[in-house]
Each structure stands twice: as C-alpha cells, then as structure tokens.
C-alpha cells in the first residue's frame, strides 16, 4: 500500500509540472534527476530524499508542508513561498 502523503506529493508535482508546460523528462532535467525518478514521485512509488525535497521546494515555490498536504484546497500550510517561482 502506498502511503497517502506520497500520493499527495505526486499530485502536487504533476499539477505544477503541467502548469509549467513541462514533460516529466523536462521537469526531471530541470531538477537534475532521472525522468524515471520524477515519474516515481508522481505515481507515489517513492518519496524524494530530504535534499531533493528542499530542491523541489525551491524549484516549485511550494512549501514542503503544502507539497505533502492531503487537502490542497484547505491546507493550513503556506502554499506558495514565492507566487512567481522561476
């Protein structure tokens, strides 16, 4: 069974990637990981390491709490660190 927070992380990463107009390969390249690694995160098969989670936070502009949050619409965590991440 896949832990629920892995699924939520994957959904947030997928939504961010699609809003950026990136493929899994493009998002992975931007972060410096293999496309298969990014794909595992999106499907919830794996979680990023703490170091990569921090890099994801910087790249997406989303707080770690938000990335892991189940209810993105009513999440008590700050959604965006920067409303216009590069």
Beta strands, then each sheet from edge to edge (+ up, - down):
end
